[in-house]
Amino acid sequence: MIPPIPLTMTAIEISEPGGPDMLKPTRRDTPKPGSGEILIRVAAAGINRPDLLQRQGNYPPPPGASDIPGLEVAGYVAALGDDVTGWRVDDAVCALLAGGGYAEFALAPAEQCLPVPDGLSMIEAAALPETIFTCWTNLIDGGHLKSGETVLIHGGSSGIGTTGIQLAKALGAMVFVTAGSPEKCAACLTLGATLAIDYKAEDFVKAVKAATGGRGVDVVLDMVGGDYVRRNIDAMAPGGRHVSIAVLGGPEATIPIFKIMQKRLILTGSTLRARPAREKGAIAAVLRATVWPMIAAGAIKPLIHATFPLDRAADAHRALEAGDHIGKLVLTVS
């Protein structure tokens, strides 16, 4: 029996910009789906670094998005807005959001919703949308990664990294990663990386050059920025593509322009949250056709480090900030 939709719901709001303690459980009106939207009864919600930035006051939601944090959820269709086709109430669904995931109910544009892949739990499905949209958009659309090429993924043990390893390998690429401990490197190798470099103990540029006979890698997926950009360029092969997705090491970089010219390199990057729903919907359609069969076949599976109940969102943020995790952290909603 499908439970009724309550008038109010529990959600986690940011009481004011600051640390994890600023995440507070509250009661909000349950949202109603507008035209083209789906209301999702949330079973689980993924935790991502943009959530930390939003909590700190450094990444406000785009106009019209919920102020509640949370960029990905999995659950069940609770209600359909006008003009929504292809979905029924109680369908299992996962979705990319512009905000609102840390709650019992969340709205998503229908085009950004995907069926929970065969073989995945709700917790695993909730850890999928933000990472797989990001990895596909940047490795394939931005980095033009092809079968037989080499890719260097920084932060290999992160949610993005663990997903990127599996996606790149499933597409026929050879994957190198950096990670911050022997344990994290071992986990990356288990997921399919060919080379895992402990960046605290080894120079990743030298390691990449040695592994490629001096040639370098075809694609770099960089979430560090700062002085890593110059070093990434040193580690790249002629015709290589450098894709920036975050700036954990700093938003400014000094780059060797002449070396970029000599190697014929392309430097690009992207953000995802503020892009129009139609663009995200186009990505979702490609993912459903190409990546969802890989997931069903077991080639890609979200790696879950830990789960936290919704009212312990602050603890989940502390865990993400500590950086000891391998894979994703997920909130569960009872």
NORLIN-V729051 format. One record per backbone hydrogen bond with DSSP energy under -1.0 kcal/mol. NH is the residue of the N-H (numbers start at 1). CO is the residue of the C=O. E is the energy in kcal/mol with one decimal. If there is no record, write none. Layout:
# NORLIN-V729051
nh->[NH,NH]
co->[CO,CO]
e->[E,E]
This chain:
# NORLIN-V729051
nh->[9,11,12,13,15,18,22,23,24,26,28,30,36,37,38,39,40,41,42,43,44,45,46,47,51,53,54,55,56,57,58,65,73,74,75,76,77,78,79,81,84,90,91,93,94,95,96,97,100,101,102,103,104,106,108,110,112,113,114,116,120,125,126,128,132,133,134,135,136,137,138,139,140,141,142,143,144,145,148,149,151,152,153,154,156,158,162,163,164,165,166,167,168,169,170,171,172,173,174,176,177,178,179,185,186,187,188,189,190,191,193,194,195,197,199,199,201,202,207,208,209,210,211,212,214,215,217,218,219,220,221,222,226,228,229,231,232,233,234,235,236,237,239,240,241,242,243,244,245,248,249,250,257,260,261,262,263,265,266,268,270,275,280,281,282,283,284,285,286,287,288,289,290,291,292,295,296,297,298,299,305,306,308,310,312,313,316,317,318,319,320,321,322,323,327,328,330,331,332,333]
co->[28,26,102,24,22,55,19,20,13,11,9,7,82,34,108,79,106,76,104,74,74,331,72,329,48,49,50,51,52,54,53,62,95,44,93,41,91,39,39,37,81,77,88,75,114,73,112,71,68,70,69,101,10,40,38,36,109,110,94,92,117,121,122,125,128,129,130,131,132,133,134,135,136,136,137,138,140,139,172,146,174,219,176,221,178,155,158,159,160,161,162,163,164,165,166,167,169,168,149,151,195,153,197,181,182,183,184,185,186,187,188,175,175,177,179,197,198,198,203,204,205,206,207,208,209,212,235,150,150,241,152,243,250,225,226,227,228,229,230,231,233,217,263,237,218,266,220,268,222,223,224,247,255,256,257,258,259,260,240,242,244,272,276,277,278,279,280,281,282,283,284,285,286,287,287,291,292,293,295,294,328,328,330,332,309,310,312,313,314,315,316,317,318,319,157,303,306,45,308,43]
e->[-2.8,-2.3,-2.5,-2.6,-2.9,-2.0,-2.2,-2.1,-2.7,-2.6,-2.5,-2.6,-3.1,-2.1,-2.7,-2.6,-3.2,-3.3,-2.0,-2.9,-1.9,-2.4,-1.5,-2.2,-1.4,-1.9,-2.5,-2.4,-1.9,-1.3,-2.8,-2.3,-1.7,-2.3,-2.8,-1.8,-2.4,-3.4,-1.4,-2.8,-1.3,-3.0,-2.0,-2.5,-3.1,-2.3,-1.7,-2.7,-3.0,-1.4,-2.8,-2.2,-1.9,-2.0,-2.0,-3.0,-1.9,-1.6,-3.0,-1.1,-2.0,-2.7,-2.1,-1.3,-3.0,-2.7,-1.8,-2.8,-2.4,-2.5,-2.0,-2.9,-1.7,-1.9,-1.6,-1.6,-1.1,-2.4,-2.7,-2.0,-2.3,-2.7,-2.8,-2.2,-3.1,-1.9,-3.2,-1.6,-3.1,-2.6,-1.3,-2.6,-2.7,-2.3,-2.5,-1.5,-1.8,-2.6,-3.0,-3.2,-2.3,-1.6,-2.2,-2.5,-2.4,-2.0,-1.9,-2.1,-2.1,-1.6,-2.3,-2.6,-1.4,-2.7,-1.7,-1.1,-1.8,-1.7,-2.2,-2.5,-2.5,-2.4,-2.1,-1.4,-3.5,-1.5,-2.4,-1.1,-1.6,-2.2,-3.0,-2.9,-1.7,-2.0,-1.3,-1.3,-3.3,-2.2,-1.7,-1.3,-1.2,-3.2,-3.6,-1.8,-2.8,-3.3,-3.0,-2.4,-2.8,-2.0,-3.5,-1.6,-1.2,-1.8,-2.3,-2.7,-2.4,-2.0,-2.1,-3.3,-1.6,-1.6,-2.0,-2.8,-1.7,-1.8,-2.6,-2.1,-1.6,-2.7,-2.6,-1.6,-2.4,-1.5,-2.6,-2.3,-2.5,-1.7,-1.6,-2.3,-3.2,-1.2,-2.3,-1.9,-2.5,-1.3,-1.7,-2.2,-2.1,-2.2,-2.2,-2.5,-2.0,-1.1,-2.8,-3.1,-1.9,-3.3,-2.6,-2.5]
